[in-house]
Amino acid sequence: MIHDVSERIRAEQRIRESEERYRDLVELCPEAILVYSSGHILFANNQTERLFGMDKERLIGNSIDAFFQEEDISRTEYIKFPASGRTKESFRIEQRYIRYDGRIFDLEISGVPVVYQEEKAIQLVFRDITESKKEIMRAAQVQKVRHAVPFPLENKAHFEKLYVPAKTLSGDFFIFHRVDDEQVAGIIGDVTGKGISAALHISAMRVLFMESLMVTKEPVEILRDMNDKVLQHLGEDYISVCCFQMDFRTGRLKASGAGINEFMYKPKDQHPEKLTVRGAPLGMFGNSEFEQVSIPFQHGDCFFFYSDGVELLLNGESPESYCDQEYLLRRVSNKSLEDDCTWLSITIR
């Protein structure tokens, strides 16, 4: 019996050529790449030698666990890619690992299912984000210090706050400025994006807010001036804010909104009421109009300003829930936050 095996030979040749092209391609990649299946490394590019601290020939056939141990601080992320190599979907995780020689790495690992040497496997791309993580932690510490500021006129009002980032770096911010011995201007906001880009935008907003205060002290005029500046300097990034000014000489608060369009006012010994100040986020439209309200206040009255994350957390709940710091603390501690939560309470002395 004679069998024509020409097609099989051609198929095997195509597979060999395909694998050779794959190797040539991944060797050019600046990230560590390996193919993993049934708990063992099948292929590793040159960059893996630098990350794993060992010749790639010694990596082949071993498990990743032989070279890296997960740090015990977070077990929830432990090896989400299956050792069998039978995953059907791509994935991405971040986790801290300790190499066999004691060096600590923060790694971003991306995986995608592949077929390698006619075997189902997972291609893993390792990116060392140790230094970028350190930069993020330093930026987060700067944010924490900035949000530790007291109310500028402590003899005029009692100030409390709740500041809970959904991730390491928050997109929320608040700023107070002492105008004189009787006036304070403030702003609470939420910038688009997260991480380093959000931190940079917050720094930019601090500069823009102080520049606008040199032009006017009226909240609605501050927002108009800042809207022009955001359009000019921040492109298509929108910023949601609520701006307010407190005059203790006249006993009056003025507030204007741009994206953050509500706050709570609780007169002494009365139920709180939700006040609305309409206006689109800064940077959305060149001709935006912003509403402003003016509210008289006296000893014992309270004002509560909060970011979008608090609105999302308490959606549909009673106005009283927005005024109870202990209740808010319980809510944020028992739930995975979808957005940063910032809450300010100002009680007139």
C-alpha positions in Angstrom: 0.0 0.0 0.0 1.3 3.4 -1.0 0.1 6.6 0.8 0.7 10.1 -0.5 2.1 12.1 2.5 3.0 15.2 0.5 0.3 17.3 2.1 1.3 16.3 5.6 4.9 17.1 4.9 3.9 20.5 3.5 1.7 21.1 6.6 4.6 20.2 8.9 6.9 22.5 6.9 4.4 25.4 7.2 4.2 24.8 11.0 8.0 24.9 11.3 8.2 28.1 9.2 5.4 29.7 11.3 7.2 28.9 14.5 10.5 30.3 13.2 8.7 33.5 12.2 7.1 33.6 15.6 10.5 33.3 17.3 12.1 35.9 15.1 9.2 38.3 15.9 9.2 37.9 19.7 13.0 38.2 20.0 12.6 41.7 18.7 10.1 42.6 21.5 11.5 44.7 24.4 9.3 42.8 26.9 9.8 39.3 28.3 7.6 36.8 26.5 7.2 33.1 27.1 4.8 30.3 26.2 3.4 28.3 29.1 1.4 25.1 29.1 0.7 22.3 31.5 2.6 24.1 34.2 5.8 24.3 32.2 7.6 26.9 30.1 7.8 25.8 26.4 9.4 28.9 24.9 11.2 32.0 26.2 12.6 35.0 24.4 15.9 36.7 25.2 14.3 39.4 27.4 13.2 36.7 29.8 16.8 36.1 30.8 17.0 39.6 32.2 13.7 39.4 34.1 14.2 35.8 35.4 17.9 36.3 36.1 18.8 33.1 34.3 19.7 31.7 30.9 16.5 30.9 28.9 17.8 27.4 28.2 17.4 26.7 32.0 13.9 28.1 32.0 12.5 25.7 29.4 10.7 22.8 31.0 10.4 24.5 34.4 7.4 26.1 36.1 7.3 29.9 36.7 6.9 29.1 40.4 10.5 27.8 40.4 11.7 31.3 39.8 9.1 33.6 41.2 7.0 33.5 44.4 4.0 35.7 44.9 4.3 38.1 47.8 1.9 37.1 50.6 0.3 40.6 50.8 -2.3 39.8 48.2 -3.5 36.2 47.6 -6.5 37.3 45.5 -4.5 37.8 42.3 -2.6 34.5 42.6 -1.8 33.1 39.1 -5.0 33.8 37.4 -3.7 32.2 34.2 -4.3 28.4 34.4 -1.3 26.1 34.4 -3.1 23.8 31.9 -3.0 26.4 29.1 -6.7 25.9 28.3 -8.0 29.4 28.9 -10.2 30.7 26.1 -9.9 34.4 26.8 -7.1 36.9 27.0 -6.4 38.5 30.4 -4.2 41.1 32.2 -3.2 41.2 35.9 -0.8 43.2 38.1 0.9 41.5 40.9 4.0 41.7 43.1 6.4 38.8 43.0 9.7 37.9 44.7 12.4 36.4 42.5 14.4 33.4 43.7 17.3 35.7 44.6 15.1 37.9 46.8 14.6 40.8 44.3 11.0 42.2 44.4 9.2 43.0 41.1 5.8 44.6 40.4 4.8 42.8 37.2 2.1 43.4 34.7 1.2 40.1 33.0 -0.8 39.8 29.8 -1.9 36.4 28.5 -3.5 35.2 25.3 -4.3 31.6 24.3 -2.1 30.2 21.5 -1.2 26.9 19.8 2.5 26.1 20.1 4.0 22.9 18.7 0.5 21.6 18.1 -0.3 22.1 21.8 -2.7 24.5 23.4 -0.8 27.0 25.5 -0.7 30.6 26.8 1.5 33.3 25.6 2.5 35.5 28.5 4.0 39.0 28.2 5.8 40.2 31.4 6.3 43.9 31.9 8.3 45.2 34.9 6.3 48.1 36.4 8.3 48.4 39.6 9.6 51.9 39.0 6.3 53.2 37.7 4.5 51.8 40.8 7.0 53.7 43.0 6.2 56.9 41.1 2.4 56.3 41.6 2.9 55.7 45.3 4.9 58.9 45.6 2.2 60.8 43.7 -0.4 59.2 46.0 1.5 60.4 49.0 1.5 64.0 47.6 -2.2 63.8 47.1 -2.7 62.6 50.7 -0.7 65.5 52.1 -2.6 68.0 50.0 -5.9 66.7 51.2 -4.8 67.0 54.8 -5.2 70.8 54.7 -7.5 72.4 57.4 -10.3 74.9 56.7 -8.6 78.3 56.2 -10.7 80.1 58.8 -11.0 77.5 61.6 -12.5 80.0 64.0 -15.4 80.5 61.6 -16.4 76.9 60.7 -15.8 73.3 61.8 -14.5 71.2 58.9 -14.7 67.4 58.3 -13.9 65.4 55.2 -13.9 61.9 53.7 -11.5 61.1 51.0 -11.4 57.5 49.7 -9.7 56.9 46.3 -11.1 53.9 44.3 -7.5 53.1 43.3 -4.1 54.2 44.4 -4.3 57.6 42.7 -7.5 59.6 42.9 -9.1 61.8 40.3 -10.9 63.8 43.0 -9.6 67.0 44.5 -10.6 69.9 46.7 -8.9 73.3 47.3 -9.5 76.1 49.8 -8.2 79.6 49.5 -8.4 82.3 52.2 -9.5 85.5 50.5 -9.3 87.6 53.8 -10.2 87.3 57.4 -13.9 86.9 56.6 -14.0 85.1 53.2 -13.0 81.7 51.9 -13.2 80.4 48.3 -13.3 76.6 47.7 -13.7 74.1 44.9 -14.3 70.4 44.8 -13.8 68.5 41.6 -13.3 65.2 39.7 -10.9 65.1 36.7 -11.2 62.6 33.8 -8.8 59.7 33.8 -7.0 57.9 36.6 -3.4 57.4 37.6 -0.6 59.8 36.7 -2.7 61.6 34.1 -5.3 62.4 36.8 -2.6 63.7 39.2 -1.2 66.0 36.5 -4.7 67.3 35.7 -5.3 68.0 39.4 -2.0 70.0 39.6 -3.1 71.9 36.5 -6.5 72.7 38.1 -4.9 74.1 41.2 -3.0 76.5 39.0 -6.0 77.5 37.0 -8.2 78.0 40.1 -5.6 80.3 41.7 -5.3 82.2 38.4 -9.1 82.7 38.2 -9.2 83.9 41.8 -6.9 86.8 40.7 -9.6 87.8 38.3 -12.8 87.4 40.4 -14.1 85.9 43.6 -17.7 85.1 42.3 -18.1 81.3 41.8 -20.0 81.6 38.6 -17.4 84.0 37.1 -14.6 81.7 38.4 -16.2 78.8 36.5 -16.5 80.8 33.3 -12.9 81.9 33.5 -11.7 78.3 34.3 -13.8 76.9 31.5 -12.0 79.1 29.0 -8.6 78.0 30.4 -9.5 74.3 30.4 -10.6 74.5 26.8 -7.3 76.2 26.0 -4.9 74.0 28.0 -6.5 70.6 28.6 -8.0 69.8 25.2 -10.8 67.3 25.2 -10.5 66.4 28.9 -13.5 67.4 30.9 -13.4 68.4 34.6 -16.4 68.3 36.9 -16.4 70.8 39.7 -18.5 72.7 42.2 -17.2 76.1 43.3 -18.3 78.0 46.4 -17.5 81.2 48.3 -18.3 81.8 51.9 -18.6 85.3 53.3 -18.7 85.2 57.1 -19.1 89.0 57.2 -22.4 88.9 55.5 -23.3 85.4 56.5 -23.8 84.1 52.9 -22.6 81.2 50.7 -22.6 81.4 47.0 -22.1 78.2 44.9 -22.0 77.4 41.2 -21.7 74.0 39.5 -20.0 72.5 36.4 -20.6 68.8 36.2 -20.9 68.5 40.0 -24.4 70.0 40.2 -25.7 69.4 43.7 -24.8 69.8 47.3 -26.6 69.6 50.6 -27.7 72.4 52.9 -28.8 71.6 56.5 -30.1 74.5 58.6 -29.6 74.1 62.3 -32.0 71.6 63.9 -33.7 71.0 60.5 -33.8 68.4 57.8 -31.2 68.7 55.0 -32.2 69.8 51.5 -30.5 69.1 48.2 -29.7 72.2 46.2 -29.0 72.0 42.4 -26.7 74.3 40.4 -26.8 73.4 36.7 -23.8 73.6 34.4 -21.8 71.4 32.0 -18.4 70.1 33.0 -15.5 72.4 32.4 -14.0 72.0 28.9 -17.2 70.5 27.3 -18.5 73.7 25.6 -17.0 77.0 24.8 -20.2 78.9 25.6 -21.3 77.1 28.8 -23.6 78.8 31.2 -23.4 78.1 34.9 -26.1 78.6 37.6 -25.3 80.2 40.9 -27.2 80.1 44.2 -26.9 82.4 47.2 -27.8 81.0 50.6 -27.8 82.9 54.0 -26.3 81.0 56.9 -25.9 81.3 60.6 -24.4 79.5 63.6 -25.1 75.7 63.4 -25.9 75.5 59.7 -24.1 72.9 57.7 -23.1 72.5 54.1 -22.1 69.3 52.4 -20.2 69.1 49.1 -19.4 65.8 47.5 -17.9 64.3 44.3 -19.6 62.0 41.7 -18.4 58.9 43.5 -20.6 59.7 46.5 -23.6 60.4 44.3 -23.0 57.0 42.7 -22.6 55.3 46.0 -25.7 56.8 47.6 -27.9 57.0 44.5 -31.6 57.0 45.6 -30.9 57.2 49.3 -32.3 59.9 51.6 -30.7 63.3 51.9 -29.8 62.5 55.6 -27.4 59.8 54.3 -25.3 62.5 52.6 -24.9 64.3 55.9 -23.7 61.4 58.1 -20.0 60.8 58.0 -20.1 57.6 60.1 -22.7 56.1 57.7 -20.6 57.1 54.7 -17.6 55.4 56.2 -19.5 52.2 56.7 -20.7 52.3 53.1 -17.3 52.9 51.5 -15.7 50.2 53.7 -18.2 47.6 52.8 -18.3 48.1 49.0 -15.8 48.0 46.1 -15.8 51.6 44.9 -16.6 52.3 41.2 -15.3 55.9 41.5 -13.3 58.0 44.0 -15.4 59.4 46.9 -14.7 62.8 48.4 -17.1 64.4 50.9 -16.7 67.8 52.7 -18.7 69.0 55.7 -18.6 72.6 56.8 -20.5 73.6 59.9 -20.8 77.3 60.8 -19.5 78.1 64.3 
